[in-house]
Amino acid sequence: MTDTPVEESLFQIIHCYHQYAAREGDLETLSLEELKALLMDNVPRFVETLGRKEPYSIMELFRVADKNKDNVLCFEEFLYRLGKLLKDYHPQHQQLCARHSAQQTLSRGAQTASPQGPAVEQVRPGYGQLKGQLCRVCLW
């Protein structure tokens, strides 16, 4: 039986965590430098879209996630931080993605759907850098 896309994503997160944790010797924790490298190497657009690309911002993400204040992130603390990043990104995704923009417009009654589905080309102005394109999430 093959893995579902979500299962594959979960395995990739676990693998990525351990790959970066091993850089400074401890396979079970991430240092601040390891977290910076992990985020910038693996999710640069995600971090940049949230305005968290600057080193002081990543340091603040690390500080908040380090619940026990031992200056490293265990896997649980890393998952907490990852969950918060996803939560922060969700509204950005809704604004940037043409499908969500069109669905928002449809749900407000400002646009009608064609037999082929919502008219994703007709995205309201100011909806971000994708300018009417579908994001990777919606293409999945």
Backbone bond lengths (Angstrom), bond angles and torsions (degrees), N, CA, C in turn:
res aa  C-N    CA-C-N  psi(-1)  N-CA   C-N-CA  omega(-1)  CA-C   N-CA-C  phi
1 M - - - 1.454 - - 1.530 108.69 -
2 T 1.306 116.59 130.54 1.462 120.24 -179.31 1.519 110.34 -84.38
3 D 1.323 114.55 154.48 1.461 120.32 178.77 1.522 110.28 -71.25
4 T 1.306 115.75 145.07 1.461 120.24 173.26 1.524 108.13 -74.20
5 P 1.327 118.00 163.72 1.470 119.44 177.31 1.534 112.85 -57.21
6 V 1.316 117.32 -36.50 1.467 119.81 179.47 1.526 110.29 -69.23
7 E 1.329 117.22 -42.91 1.459 120.10 177.17 1.523 110.80 -60.42
8 E 1.319 116.48 -44.12 1.464 120.54 178.52 1.529 110.25 -60.60
9 S 1.321 117.08 -41.35 1.469 120.74 177.74 1.522 111.35 -61.94
10 L 1.316 117.00 -41.93 1.470 120.53 178.89 1.532 111.04 -63.83
11 F 1.324 116.53 -43.75 1.471 119.84 177.54 1.528 110.50 -61.93
12 Q 1.323 117.22 -39.73 1.463 121.29 178.99 1.528 111.62 -64.08
13 I 1.314 117.70 -39.18 1.473 121.10 177.66 1.523 110.05 -62.73
14 I 1.317 116.54 -45.86 1.469 120.45 179.64 1.527 110.30 -62.36
15 H 1.324 116.43 -47.17 1.463 120.56 179.85 1.531 111.07 -60.84
16 C 1.306 116.57 -44.92 1.468 121.59 -179.39 1.530 110.46 -61.23
17 Y 1.321 117.11 -45.39 1.464 121.43 178.68 1.532 110.36 -55.43
18 H 1.317 116.95 -51.33 1.465 120.26 -177.07 1.534 112.42 -69.35
19 Q 1.317 116.84 -33.91 1.458 120.43 177.61 1.537 110.49 -61.56
20 Y 1.314 117.81 -43.87 1.464 120.81 -179.26 1.528 111.65 -80.06
21 A 1.325 117.90 -32.77 1.464 120.50 177.74 1.529 110.89 -63.18
22 A 1.307 117.54 -33.20 1.467 122.18 -176.92 1.523 113.00 -72.61
23 R 1.302 118.57 -12.46 1.468 120.73 -176.67 1.518 113.26 -61.57
24 E 1.309 117.48 -33.59 1.466 120.24 179.98 1.517 112.03 -110.76
25 G 1.322 117.03 17.67 1.456 119.72 170.73 1.510 117.04 107.26
26 D 1.326 119.33 -38.08 1.457 120.68 -176.80 1.522 109.35 -95.80
27 L 1.323 116.34 113.45 1.463 121.48 -178.46 1.528 113.20 -69.12
28 E 1.307 117.85 -14.44 1.464 120.77 -172.91 1.527 114.49 -104.09
29 T 1.334 118.48 -1.70 1.467 119.74 -179.32 1.524 110.70 -140.96
30 L 1.333 115.00 154.14 1.462 122.51 174.81 1.523 108.97 -109.47
31 S 1.321 115.69 131.41 1.463 120.05 171.02 1.525 107.95 -82.63
32 L 1.320 117.39 173.65 1.456 121.22 176.36 1.524 110.46 -58.95
33 E 1.324 117.19 -44.75 1.472 120.38 -179.69 1.523 111.88 -64.41
34 E 1.319 117.15 -38.37 1.460 120.53 178.04 1.531 110.73 -66.50
35 L 1.331 116.73 -39.85 1.464 119.75 177.53 1.524 110.91 -64.69
36 K 1.332 117.24 -43.72 1.469 120.81 177.77 1.532 110.17 -56.76
37 A 1.328 116.19 -48.25 1.467 120.73 -179.03 1.525 110.70 -62.92
38 L 1.323 117.33 -43.94 1.460 121.52 -179.88 1.530 110.52 -58.99
39 L 1.324 116.83 -48.63 1.467 120.39 -177.89 1.521 112.14 -67.23
40 M 1.313 117.09 -45.27 1.462 119.80 -175.97 1.531 112.16 -72.21
41 D 1.330 117.14 -31.61 1.469 120.57 179.09 1.525 112.76 -79.63
42 N 1.326 117.54 -33.22 1.458 121.07 -169.50 1.522 115.46 -108.41
43 V 1.307 117.71 -26.58 1.470 119.99 -178.92 1.533 111.32 -138.68
44 P 1.340 118.06 49.59 1.467 119.34 -174.35 1.524 113.70 -63.21
45 R 1.323 118.09 -41.55 1.476 119.71 179.64 1.518 110.98 -67.55
46 F 1.298 116.06 -38.29 1.458 122.81 178.10 1.523 109.62 -58.80
47 V 1.330 116.58 -50.58 1.462 122.35 -178.81 1.526 110.37 -66.43
48 E 1.326 116.30 -42.21 1.461 120.16 -179.54 1.526 111.75 -65.59
49 T 1.321 117.40 -41.18 1.462 121.47 179.20 1.526 111.08 -60.45
50 L 1.315 116.15 -34.70 1.465 120.53 179.20 1.523 112.37 -81.77
51 G 1.334 117.29 -2.02 1.454 120.05 -178.82 1.511 112.97 71.46
52 R 1.320 116.31 30.60 1.465 120.25 -175.87 1.522 112.26 -117.69
53 K 1.311 116.78 27.55 1.460 120.63 -176.55 1.531 112.49 -78.52
54 E 1.301 117.51 -27.41 1.463 121.83 -176.69 1.530 110.80 -66.64
55 P 1.344 116.59 144.43 1.474 120.02 -178.64 1.531 113.80 -55.81
56 Y 1.347 117.88 -39.90 1.460 119.16 -179.33 1.529 110.80 -64.52
57 S 1.319 117.39 -31.86 1.456 121.01 179.50 1.525 111.36 -70.84
58 I 1.323 116.53 -41.53 1.466 119.81 176.79 1.524 109.82 -65.97
59 M 1.326 116.67 -36.38 1.461 120.37 176.60 1.533 110.42 -61.93
60 E 1.318 116.79 -39.47 1.465 120.56 178.29 1.530 110.74 -67.53
61 L 1.332 117.42 -40.58 1.465 120.28 175.15 1.530 110.52 -57.70
62 F 1.321 115.37 -44.51 1.461 121.60 179.86 1.531 110.21 -62.57
63 R 1.322 116.35 -48.48 1.472 121.37 -177.42 1.531 111.51 -58.01
64 V 1.318 116.68 -44.75 1.464 120.97 -179.04 1.531 111.08 -67.90
65 A 1.323 117.61 -38.23 1.465 121.16 -178.72 1.523 112.62 -72.67
66 D 1.326 117.54 -26.79 1.469 122.17 -177.67 1.532 109.72 -76.51
67 K 1.313 115.97 76.22 1.472 122.65 -173.49 1.529 113.47 -60.08
68 N 1.327 117.65 -38.17 1.463 119.74 -177.78 1.531 113.03 -93.59
69 K 1.316 117.43 4.66 1.472 124.87 174.55 1.530 113.24 55.21
70 D 1.347 116.35 42.15 1.466 120.26 177.69 1.529 111.98 -100.81
71 N 1.332 116.80 9.79 1.471 124.00 177.40 1.529 114.71 65.24
72 V 1.309 117.12 22.57 1.459 123.65 170.74 1.529 107.08 -145.19
73 L 1.335 115.96 157.95 1.462 120.48 176.75 1.518 109.45 -108.55
74 C 1.325 115.64 120.96 1.458 119.67 171.33 1.530 107.17 -76.62
75 F 1.312 117.08 173.86 1.458 120.47 -176.39 1.526 111.27 -60.35
76 E 1.318 117.42 -40.40 1.473 121.25 179.44 1.530 111.02 -62.05
77 E 1.322 117.18 -43.38 1.469 120.59 178.40 1.529 110.76 -66.03
78 F 1.323 116.29 -38.27 1.459 120.82 176.87 1.529 110.61 -62.21
79 L 1.329 117.35 -44.81 1.459 120.62 179.13 1.528 111.52 -63.42
80 Y 1.327 116.19 -37.64 1.471 120.10 175.89 1.525 109.49 -58.52
81 R 1.343 116.22 -47.43 1.463 120.82 -178.95 1.529 110.95 -64.98
82 L 1.318 116.80 -41.99 1.450 121.57 178.87 1.527 110.78 -61.71
83 G 1.318 115.86 -42.17 1.467 120.02 177.05 1.512 112.58 -62.12
84 K 1.332 116.80 -40.20 1.465 120.57 177.98 1.526 110.60 -66.03
85 L 1.329 117.74 -40.09 1.465 120.44 177.34 1.531 110.92 -61.83
86 L 1.324 116.18 -43.15 1.462 119.59 178.12 1.523 111.23 -62.52
87 K 1.313 115.62 -42.51 1.471 119.91 178.71 1.527 110.53 -62.30
88 D 1.325 117.17 -42.13 1.463 121.21 178.60 1.525 111.56 -66.37
89 Y 1.330 116.98 -34.34 1.457 121.41 -176.44 1.527 112.66 -77.41
90 H 1.307 117.62 -26.62 1.462 121.51 -174.24 1.528 112.99 -53.08
91 P 1.328 120.74 -49.02 1.474 119.22 177.82 1.527 112.42 -63.48
92 Q 1.343 117.75 -34.51 1.464 121.09 176.84 1.525 109.84 -62.08
93 H 1.316 116.03 -43.28 1.461 121.05 179.41 1.516 110.23 -60.18
94 Q 1.306 117.21 -43.93 1.456 120.45 -179.36 1.526 111.67 -62.54
95 Q 1.317 117.26 -32.69 1.455 120.38 179.79 1.530 111.97 -79.90
96 L 1.327 117.31 -34.09 1.458 120.85 -174.42 1.521 114.00 -84.05
97 C 1.299 117.96 -26.48 1.453 120.97 -172.32 1.522 111.45 -89.44
98 A 1.316 115.94 131.29 1.467 121.75 -178.88 1.526 112.14 -62.23
99 R 1.320 117.05 -40.34 1.470 119.33 -178.56 1.516 110.36 -62.59
100 H 1.329 117.42 -46.87 1.454 119.22 179.32 1.519 111.55 -66.91
101 S 1.322 117.21 -36.28 1.458 120.57 177.57 1.520 110.28 -62.17
102 A 1.332 116.17 -45.13 1.462 120.60 179.64 1.523 110.79 -65.58
103 Q 1.329 117.47 -40.78 1.458 120.49 179.52 1.522 110.65 -65.02
104 Q 1.331 117.02 -39.21 1.462 120.68 176.95 1.524 109.67 -60.85
105 T 1.330 115.76 -45.11 1.454 120.57 -179.88 1.530 110.04 -63.49
106 L 1.336 116.78 -44.08 1.460 120.74 179.27 1.516 111.57 -61.56
107 S 1.319 116.33 -42.27 1.455 119.45 -177.30 1.527 111.65 -67.20
108 R 1.319 116.26 -21.15 1.462 120.31 177.38 1.522 111.86 -92.30
109 G 1.342 117.00 -0.10 1.442 121.21 176.57 1.519 114.76 79.20
110 A 1.325 118.48 12.60 1.461 121.41 -177.38 1.512 112.84 -88.75
111 Q 1.331 117.29 -4.50 1.457 120.11 -176.31 1.523 107.77 -150.26
112 T 1.297 118.42 147.38 1.453 120.55 178.03 1.518 109.69 -109.08
113 A 1.303 115.30 148.33 1.466 120.18 -179.90 1.523 109.71 -83.73
114 S 1.313 114.91 145.20 1.453 120.40 173.90 1.525 107.51 -88.33
115 P 1.358 118.43 171.61 1.464 119.58 177.05 1.525 112.26 -59.39
116 Q 1.343 118.00 -23.74 1.464 121.17 179.88 1.530 111.84 -83.71
117 G 1.310 118.92 -3.63 1.463 121.63 -179.14 1.505 110.36 116.64
118 P 1.345 117.56 -171.85 1.453 120.75 -177.60 1.524 111.84 -63.65
119 A 1.293 115.29 146.96 1.468 120.77 -179.45 1.515 109.55 -83.38
120 V 1.324 116.19 85.31 1.455 120.56 -174.30 1.517 113.10 -68.32
121 E 1.322 118.20 -14.86 1.460 119.45 179.50 1.528 111.44 -71.56
122 Q 1.319 116.80 -26.40 1.451 121.04 -174.63 1.522 110.52 -92.77
123 V 1.286 115.77 69.73 1.456 121.90 -178.80 1.517 108.90 -92.00
124 R 1.319 115.81 139.44 1.449 119.79 179.43 1.516 111.31 -59.73
125 P 1.328 118.28 145.23 1.463 121.57 179.27 1.528 110.79 -60.11
126 G 1.321 115.32 151.38 1.457 120.64 176.56 1.510 114.21 81.94
127 Y 1.309 117.77 15.81 1.450 119.25 -177.07 1.515 113.64 -94.77
128 G 1.313 117.28 35.32 1.448 121.19 167.99 1.514 115.20 93.63
129 Q 1.324 112.85 -178.27 1.454 121.51 -169.65 1.525 114.08 -71.98
130 L 1.321 120.27 -17.24 1.454 120.05 -179.06 1.524 111.80 -75.95
131 K 1.307 117.38 -20.07 1.468 123.44 174.55 1.522 112.76 46.53
132 G 1.314 116.09 58.52 1.450 119.17 174.19 1.516 115.46 89.25
133 Q 1.302 118.38 2.05 1.463 121.20 178.97 1.526 109.28 -88.88
134 L 1.318 115.14 158.76 1.456 119.13 173.34 1.517 109.45 -83.84
135 C 1.307 116.16 141.52 1.457 119.97 178.89 1.533 110.55 -80.40
136 R 1.300 116.41 173.08 1.464 121.72 -179.37 1.526 110.72 -63.11
137 V 1.314 117.40 -34.57 1.465 120.78 -179.28 1.527 110.31 -63.11
138 C 1.336 115.99 -45.55 1.468 119.48 -176.84 1.524 112.52 -77.32
139 L 1.314 117.88 -21.49 1.462 120.70 175.38 1.517 111.63 -78.04
140 W 1.302 117.22 -15.44 1.457 123.14 -176.01 1.466 110.14 -63.33
